[in-house]
């Protein structure tokens, strides 16, 4: 079909990160908990969260602390993660009033860390504070008022 992008026209790296492309074996909850302990010093129980390309986990510490551990797709570029961390860190000083997750530094003080996981792949890992609530997909109905409120928040 003319004008349609197919897999042959996409660079190999983009193909590997597409949802339909085979990806590395998912990280287990127990491995995620071990990674959180080893890289961030967090003793927590890990619960898998949905993720399109990456492995995401909600961490719960016995003392009540909650975090989101993000273990990125093996082909994810470090600069992509560092950019996200930099934006969130910038917003800490420029938009304190916004309810946004905060980047939690690793034990070495880094915003993200590259580590080898059990399947042998190297993954970029980062940790965020957890924000309770529902995702937009879970919240129904999508009223005009809700969408306007979301637009105002994003505009801020």
Secondary structure, DSSP 4 states (H G I P E B T S, - for coil): -TT---GGGS-HHHHHHSTTS--PPPPPHHHHHHHHHHHH---EEEEEE--SSSEEEEEEETTS-EEEEEE--TT--HHHHHHHHHHHHHHHHH-TTS----EEP-TTS-S-EEEE-TTS-EEEEEEEE---S--TTTS----HHHHHHHHHHHH-
